[in-house]
Structure formats: C-alpha cells, structure tokens
C-alpha cells in the first residue's frame, strides 16, 4: 500500500514539473521551406507577385487581426484540396505563419505543403507575436 501511495505521489510531482508544463517550441527549420523574419515577410508581401499568405491561427484569432491579404487556413490539419483551392499551381509562392515560436500549426502546414510538392514555401516562425512586437500593419 505504501509503495502504491509513493508511486502516485511521484507521478503527481512529475506531472506538475516545469518540463511537463512547458509550451511546445516550433522547430528551427522545416524541411522544404525557407524560414523568414518579419522584415523578410514584409518584403515578400510587398514585392513577390502571386504570393499567397496563409494564417494558420484559429479563426477567432484571425478576425481580431492578421497580415494584410492573409487567408485563414487552420493548420496543421490543413487538407491538400483546401490548399489546392487557394494555390492550384505548385510553383505558387506560399508564406505560412501562426502565433509564433510556441505555435506548431504553421510548421505542420508548411511541412505538408512541401510533402505535397509545393516548391516555393516560406515559413515565418516568429509569426503573429513577432509581427505585433515590431508594430507592423494589421488588417481586420
């Protein structure tokens, strides 16, 4: 009985440890993509013809503010047909973003796009948090 109580206490401590409570961290790189900063995302948005900007945040977040021209496709659950509707040509340049370094949705969506044969994929790892921190323009 004492061993069982000890095991339960140990599990409770491990469950509440900082490592277990830590937020996920987006990878440094996503294979098949080019990682960009907020400044580079602005350059792409203003200078790259045909760029499709994809906001992978939840709709409730998107309607409160997003990068101008961004389409809201929640990832990483994005479907191939959904992406093909907005970018039928696999040479279409795509820019993916979500909430920032603790958000994995854009990394997952960008990775899927690469697996589906898209060739010009830009991933804005810093995402919305970096965009807001740098006080860049917001659309609603």
Biotite code that builds the C-alpha atoms (Angstrom):
import biotite.structure as struc

atoms = struc.array([
    struc.Atom([0.000, 0.000, 0.000], chain_id="A", res_id=1, res_name="UNK", atom_name="CA", element="C"),
    struc.Atom([2.803, 2.437, 0.915], chain_id="A", res_id=2, res_name="UNK", atom_name="CA", element="C"),
    struc.Atom([4.511, 1.665, -2.380], chain_id="A", res_id=3, res_name="UNK", atom_name="CA", element="C"),
    struc.Atom([1.332, 2.480, -4.257], chain_id="A", res_id=4, res_name="UNK", atom_name="CA", element="C"),
    struc.Atom([0.948, 5.837, -2.463], chain_id="A", res_id=5, res_name="UNK", atom_name="CA", element="C"),
    struc.Atom([4.598, 6.660, -3.156], chain_id="A", res_id=6, res_name="UNK", atom_name="CA", element="C"),
    struc.Atom([4.110, 5.883, -6.840], chain_id="A", res_id=7, res_name="UNK", atom_name="CA", element="C"),
    struc.Atom([1.014, 8.097, -7.005], chain_id="A", res_id=8, res_name="UNK", atom_name="CA", element="C"),
    struc.Atom([2.853, 10.991, -5.323], chain_id="A", res_id=9, res_name="UNK", atom_name="CA", element="C"),
    struc.Atom([5.805, 10.564, -7.651], chain_id="A", res_id=10, res_name="UNK", atom_name="CA", element="C"),
    struc.Atom([3.529, 10.647, -10.698], chain_id="A", res_id=11, res_name="UNK", atom_name="CA", element="C"),
    struc.Atom([1.790, 13.773, -9.388], chain_id="A", res_id=12, res_name="UNK", atom_name="CA", element="C"),
    struc.Atom([5.139, 15.528, -8.933], chain_id="A", res_id=13, res_name="UNK", atom_name="CA", element="C"),
    struc.Atom([6.363, 14.566, -12.392], chain_id="A", res_id=14, res_name="UNK", atom_name="CA", element="C"),
    struc.Atom([3.065, 15.649, -13.972], chain_id="A", res_id=15, res_name="UNK", atom_name="CA", element="C"),
    struc.Atom([3.381, 19.100, -12.373], chain_id="A", res_id=16, res_name="UNK", atom_name="CA", element="C"),
    struc.Atom([7.077, 19.565, -13.152], chain_id="A", res_id=17, res_name="UNK", atom_name="CA", element="C"),
    struc.Atom([8.109, 22.588, -15.283], chain_id="A", res_id=18, res_name="UNK", atom_name="CA", element="C"),
    struc.Atom([9.249, 20.297, -18.103], chain_id="A", res_id=19, res_name="UNK", atom_name="CA", element="C"),
    struc.Atom([5.777, 18.805, -18.393], chain_id="A", res_id=20, res_name="UNK", atom_name="CA", element="C"),
    struc.Atom([4.119, 22.230, -18.231], chain_id="A", res_id=21, res_name="UNK", atom_name="CA", element="C"),
    struc.Atom([6.412, 23.854, -20.819], chain_id="A", res_id=22, res_name="UNK", atom_name="CA", element="C"),
    struc.Atom([4.828, 25.076, -24.027], chain_id="A", res_id=23, res_name="UNK", atom_name="CA", element="C"),
    struc.Atom([5.891, 23.389, -27.244], chain_id="A", res_id=24, res_name="UNK", atom_name="CA", element="C"),
    struc.Atom([8.554, 25.106, -29.291], chain_id="A", res_id=25, res_name="UNK", atom_name="CA", element="C"),
    struc.Atom([8.436, 25.264, -33.075], chain_id="A", res_id=26, res_name="UNK", atom_name="CA", element="C"),
    struc.Atom([11.413, 23.677, -34.814], chain_id="A", res_id=27, res_name="UNK", atom_name="CA", element="C"),
    struc.Atom([14.221, 25.920, -36.007], chain_id="A", res_id=28, res_name="UNK", atom_name="CA", element="C"),
    struc.Atom([13.759, 24.705, -39.575], chain_id="A", res_id=29, res_name="UNK", atom_name="CA", element="C"),
    struc.Atom([11.080, 22.955, -41.586], chain_id="A", res_id=30, res_name="UNK", atom_name="CA", element="C"),
    struc.Atom([12.451, 20.810, -44.385], chain_id="A", res_id=31, res_name="UNK", atom_name="CA", element="C"),
    struc.Atom([11.471, 22.082, -47.815], chain_id="A", res_id=32, res_name="UNK", atom_name="CA", element="C"),
    struc.Atom([10.862, 25.647, -46.619], chain_id="A", res_id=33, res_name="UNK", atom_name="CA", element="C"),
    struc.Atom([12.795, 28.869, -46.239], chain_id="A", res_id=34, res_name="UNK", atom_name="CA", element="C"),
    struc.Atom([12.497, 30.415, -42.786], chain_id="A", res_id=35, res_name="UNK", atom_name="CA", element="C"),
    struc.Atom([11.901, 34.185, -42.860], chain_id="A", res_id=36, res_name="UNK", atom_name="CA", element="C"),
    struc.Atom([11.818, 37.033, -40.356], chain_id="A", res_id=37, res_name="UNK", atom_name="CA", element="C"),
    struc.Atom([9.087, 39.663, -40.052], chain_id="A", res_id=38, res_name="UNK", atom_name="CA", element="C"),
    struc.Atom([11.105, 42.039, -42.223], chain_id="A", res_id=39, res_name="UNK", atom_name="CA", element="C"),
    struc.Atom([11.564, 39.394, -44.894], chain_id="A", res_id=40, res_name="UNK", atom_name="CA", element="C"),
    struc.Atom([7.843, 38.579, -44.732], chain_id="A", res_id=41, res_name="UNK", atom_name="CA", element="C"),
    struc.Atom([7.091, 42.265, -45.405], chain_id="A", res_id=42, res_name="UNK", atom_name="CA", element="C"),
    struc.Atom([9.475, 42.226, -48.386], chain_id="A", res_id=43, res_name="UNK", atom_name="CA", element="C"),
    struc.Atom([7.784, 39.102, -49.752], chain_id="A", res_id=44, res_name="UNK", atom_name="CA", element="C"),
    struc.Atom([4.286, 40.508, -49.218], chain_id="A", res_id=45, res_name="UNK", atom_name="CA", element="C"),
    struc.Atom([5.112, 43.788, -50.952], chain_id="A", res_id=46, res_name="UNK", atom_name="CA", element="C"),
    struc.Atom([7.416, 42.527, -53.667], chain_id="A", res_id=47, res_name="UNK", atom_name="CA", element="C"),
    struc.Atom([6.588, 38.974, -54.667], chain_id="A", res_id=48, res_name="UNK", atom_name="CA", element="C"),
    struc.Atom([3.881, 38.638, -57.286], chain_id="A", res_id=49, res_name="UNK", atom_name="CA", element="C"),
    struc.Atom([1.367, 35.893, -56.623], chain_id="A", res_id=50, res_name="UNK", atom_name="CA", element="C"),
    struc.Atom([2.396, 35.294, -53.015], chain_id="A", res_id=51, res_name="UNK", atom_name="CA", element="C"),
    struc.Atom([-0.323, 33.528, -51.012], chain_id="A", res_id=52, res_name="UNK", atom_name="CA", element="C"),
    struc.Atom([-0.104, 34.343, -47.306], chain_id="A", res_id=53, res_name="UNK", atom_name="CA", element="C"),
    struc.Atom([-1.614, 31.667, -45.089], chain_id="A", res_id=54, res_name="UNK", atom_name="CA", element="C"),
    struc.Atom([-2.555, 32.419, -41.491], chain_id="A", res_id=55, res_name="UNK", atom_name="CA", element="C"),
    struc.Atom([-2.714, 29.097, -39.642], chain_id="A", res_id=56, res_name="UNK", atom_name="CA", element="C"),
    struc.Atom([-4.217, 30.532, -36.446], chain_id="A", res_id=57, res_name="UNK", atom_name="CA", element="C"),
    struc.Atom([-7.729, 29.807, -35.280], chain_id="A", res_id=58, res_name="UNK", atom_name="CA", element="C"),
    struc.Atom([-10.496, 31.837, -36.914], chain_id="A", res_id=59, res_name="UNK", atom_name="CA", element="C"),
    struc.Atom([-11.215, 33.685, -33.649], chain_id="A", res_id=60, res_name="UNK", atom_name="CA", element="C"),
    struc.Atom([-7.606, 34.950, -33.635], chain_id="A", res_id=61, res_name="UNK", atom_name="CA", element="C"),
    struc.Atom([-7.582, 35.751, -37.356], chain_id="A", res_id=62, res_name="UNK", atom_name="CA", element="C"),
    struc.Atom([-10.644, 38.030, -37.189], chain_id="A", res_id=63, res_name="UNK", atom_name="CA", element="C"),
    struc.Atom([-9.034, 40.087, -34.402], chain_id="A", res_id=64, res_name="UNK", atom_name="CA", element="C"),
    struc.Atom([-6.152, 40.913, -36.747], chain_id="A", res_id=65, res_name="UNK", atom_name="CA", element="C"),
    struc.Atom([-3.931, 39.364, -39.404], chain_id="A", res_id=66, res_name="UNK", atom_name="CA", element="C"),
    struc.Atom([-1.327, 40.213, -42.034], chain_id="A", res_id=67, res_name="UNK", atom_name="CA", element="C"),
    struc.Atom([-2.988, 42.061, -44.895], chain_id="A", res_id=68, res_name="UNK", atom_name="CA", element="C"),
    struc.Atom([-4.167, 39.691, -47.603], chain_id="A", res_id=69, res_name="UNK", atom_name="CA", element="C"),
    struc.Atom([-3.695, 36.575, -45.477], chain_id="A", res_id=70, res_name="UNK", atom_name="CA", element="C"),
    struc.Atom([-6.099, 33.686, -45.917], chain_id="A", res_id=71, res_name="UNK", atom_name="CA", element="C"),
    struc.Atom([-7.175, 31.767, -42.828], chain_id="A", res_id=72, res_name="UNK", atom_name="CA", element="C"),
    struc.Atom([-6.499, 28.044, -43.235], chain_id="A", res_id=73, res_name="UNK", atom_name="CA", element="C"),
    struc.Atom([-6.071, 26.421, -39.848], chain_id="A", res_id=74, res_name="UNK", atom_name="CA", element="C"),
    struc.Atom([-3.103, 24.075, -39.844], chain_id="A", res_id=75, res_name="UNK", atom_name="CA", element="C"),
    struc.Atom([-1.583, 21.557, -39.374], chain_id="A", res_id=76, res_name="UNK", atom_name="CA", element="C"),
    struc.Atom([-4.950, 19.940, -40.102], chain_id="A", res_id=77, res_name="UNK", atom_name="CA", element="C"),
    struc.Atom([-4.937, 21.654, -43.493], chain_id="A", res_id=78, res_name="UNK", atom_name="CA", element="C"),
    struc.Atom([-6.188, 19.416, -46.256], chain_id="A", res_id=79, res_name="UNK", atom_name="CA", element="C"),
    struc.Atom([-4.496, 19.031, -49.638], chain_id="A", res_id=80, res_name="UNK", atom_name="CA", element="C"),
    struc.Atom([-7.682, 20.062, -51.508], chain_id="A", res_id=81, res_name="UNK", atom_name="CA", element="C"),
    struc.Atom([-8.038, 23.140, -49.299], chain_id="A", res_id=82, res_name="UNK", atom_name="CA", element="C"),
    struc.Atom([-4.526, 24.303, -50.176], chain_id="A", res_id=83, res_name="UNK", atom_name="CA", element="C"),
    struc.Atom([-5.001, 23.421, -53.848], chain_id="A", res_id=84, res_name="UNK", atom_name="CA", element="C"),
    struc.Atom([-8.084, 25.679, -53.948], chain_id="A", res_id=85, res_name="UNK", atom_name="CA", element="C"),
    struc.Atom([-6.018, 28.744, -53.000], chain_id="A", res_id=86, res_name="UNK", atom_name="CA", element="C"),
    struc.Atom([-2.804, 27.656, -54.732], chain_id="A", res_id=87, res_name="UNK", atom_name="CA", element="C"),
    struc.Atom([-3.516, 25.233, -57.597], chain_id="A", res_id=88, res_name="UNK", atom_name="CA", element="C"),
    struc.Atom([-0.033, 25.713, -59.097], chain_id="A", res_id=89, res_name="UNK", atom_name="CA", element="C"),
    struc.Atom([2.705, 24.097, -57.005], chain_id="A", res_id=90, res_name="UNK", atom_name="CA", element="C"),
    struc.Atom([5.064, 26.886, -58.048], chain_id="A", res_id=91, res_name="UNK", atom_name="CA", element="C"),
    struc.Atom([2.864, 29.449, -56.263], chain_id="A", res_id=92, res_name="UNK", atom_name="CA", element="C"),
    struc.Atom([4.896, 31.128, -53.525], chain_id="A", res_id=93, res_name="UNK", atom_name="CA", element="C"),
    struc.Atom([3.376, 30.414, -50.104], chain_id="A", res_id=94, res_name="UNK", atom_name="CA", element="C"),
    struc.Atom([4.038, 32.159, -46.783], chain_id="A", res_id=95, res_name="UNK", atom_name="CA", element="C"),
    struc.Atom([2.834, 30.331, -43.658], chain_id="A", res_id=96, res_name="UNK", atom_name="CA", element="C"),
    struc.Atom([2.560, 31.797, -40.160], chain_id="A", res_id=97, res_name="UNK", atom_name="CA", element="C"),
    struc.Atom([0.742, 31.274, -36.874], chain_id="A", res_id=98, res_name="UNK", atom_name="CA", element="C"),
    struc.Atom([1.204, 32.637, -33.336], chain_id="A", res_id=99, res_name="UNK", atom_name="CA", element="C"),
    struc.Atom([4.973, 32.357, -33.069], chain_id="A", res_id=100, res_name="UNK", atom_name="CA", element="C"),
    struc.Atom([7.636, 30.108, -31.652], chain_id="A", res_id=101, res_name="UNK", atom_name="CA", element="C"),
    struc.Atom([5.271, 28.313, -29.268], chain_id="A", res_id=102, res_name="UNK", atom_name="CA", element="C"),
    struc.Atom([2.800, 27.525, -32.066], chain_id="A", res_id=103, res_name="UNK", atom_name="CA", element="C"),
    struc.Atom([3.308, 24.453, -34.212], chain_id="A", res_id=104, res_name="UNK", atom_name="CA", element="C"),
    struc.Atom([0.400, 24.889, -36.661], chain_id="A", res_id=105, res_name="UNK", atom_name="CA", element="C"),
    struc.Atom([2.272, 26.784, -39.399], chain_id="A", res_id=106, res_name="UNK", atom_name="CA", element="C"),
    struc.Atom([5.276, 24.457, -39.206], chain_id="A", res_id=107, res_name="UNK", atom_name="CA", element="C"),
    struc.Atom([2.980, 21.461, -39.707], chain_id="A", res_id=108, res_name="UNK", atom_name="CA", element="C"),
    struc.Atom([1.067, 23.108, -42.553], chain_id="A", res_id=109, res_name="UNK", atom_name="CA", element="C"),
    struc.Atom([4.266, 24.227, -44.314], chain_id="A", res_id=110, res_name="UNK", atom_name="CA", element="C"),
    struc.Atom([5.708, 20.733, -43.949], chain_id="A", res_id=111, res_name="UNK", atom_name="CA", element="C"),
    struc.Atom([2.574, 19.233, -45.526], chain_id="A", res_id=112, res_name="UNK", atom_name="CA", element="C"),
    struc.Atom([2.780, 21.706, -48.422], chain_id="A", res_id=113, res_name="UNK", atom_name="CA", element="C"),
    struc.Atom([6.374, 20.612, -49.049], chain_id="A", res_id=114, res_name="UNK", atom_name="CA", element="C"),
    struc.Atom([5.334, 16.951, -48.960], chain_id="A", res_id=115, res_name="UNK", atom_name="CA", element="C"),
    struc.Atom([2.563, 17.733, -51.475], chain_id="A", res_id=116, res_name="UNK", atom_name="CA", element="C"),
    struc.Atom([5.108, 19.093, -53.945], chain_id="A", res_id=117, res_name="UNK", atom_name="CA", element="C"),
    struc.Atom([4.926, 22.863, -53.417], chain_id="A", res_id=118, res_name="UNK", atom_name="CA", element="C"),
    struc.Atom([8.329, 24.311, -54.197], chain_id="A", res_id=119, res_name="UNK", atom_name="CA", element="C"),
    struc.Atom([8.314, 27.949, -53.027], chain_id="A", res_id=120, res_name="UNK", atom_name="CA", element="C"),
    struc.Atom([7.431, 27.781, -49.343], chain_id="A", res_id=121, res_name="UNK", atom_name="CA", element="C"),
    struc.Atom([8.334, 30.483, -46.848], chain_id="A", res_id=122, res_name="UNK", atom_name="CA", element="C"),
    struc.Atom([7.826, 29.900, -43.139], chain_id="A", res_id=123, res_name="UNK", atom_name="CA", element="C"),
    struc.Atom([7.538, 32.839, -40.777], chain_id="A", res_id=124, res_name="UNK", atom_name="CA", element="C"),
    struc.Atom([8.491, 31.127, -37.493], chain_id="A", res_id=125, res_name="UNK", atom_name="CA", element="C"),
    struc.Atom([8.143, 34.266, -35.356], chain_id="A", res_id=126, res_name="UNK", atom_name="CA", element="C"),
    struc.Atom([4.589, 34.629, -36.604], chain_id="A", res_id=127, res_name="UNK", atom_name="CA", element="C"),
    struc.Atom([1.973, 36.910, -35.152], chain_id="A", res_id=128, res_name="UNK", atom_name="CA", element="C"),
    struc.Atom([3.876, 37.631, -31.925], chain_id="A", res_id=129, res_name="UNK", atom_name="CA", element="C"),
    struc.Atom([6.927, 38.900, -33.823], chain_id="A", res_id=130, res_name="UNK", atom_name="CA", element="C"),
    struc.Atom([4.681, 40.833, -36.228], chain_id="A", res_id=131, res_name="UNK", atom_name="CA", element="C"),
    struc.Atom([2.937, 42.603, -33.350], chain_id="A", res_id=132, res_name="UNK", atom_name="CA", element="C"),
    struc.Atom([6.166, 43.194, -31.405], chain_id="A", res_id=133, res_name="UNK", atom_name="CA", element="C"),
    struc.Atom([7.562, 45.049, -34.414], chain_id="A", res_id=134, res_name="UNK", atom_name="CA", element="C"),
    struc.Atom([4.336, 47.046, -34.756], chain_id="A", res_id=135, res_name="UNK", atom_name="CA", element="C"),
    struc.Atom([3.795, 46.032, -38.370], chain_id="A", res_id=136, res_name="UNK", atom_name="CA", element="C"),
    struc.Atom([0.480, 46.780, -40.176], chain_id="A", res_id=137, res_name="UNK", atom_name="CA", element="C"),
    struc.Atom([-2.565, 44.747, -39.180], chain_id="A", res_id=138, res_name="UNK", atom_name="CA", element="C"),
    struc.Atom([-5.766, 44.042, -41.142], chain_id="A", res_id=139, res_name="UNK", atom_name="CA", element="C"),
    struc.Atom([-9.100, 43.197, -39.569], chain_id="A", res_id=140, res_name="UNK", atom_name="CA", element="C"),
])
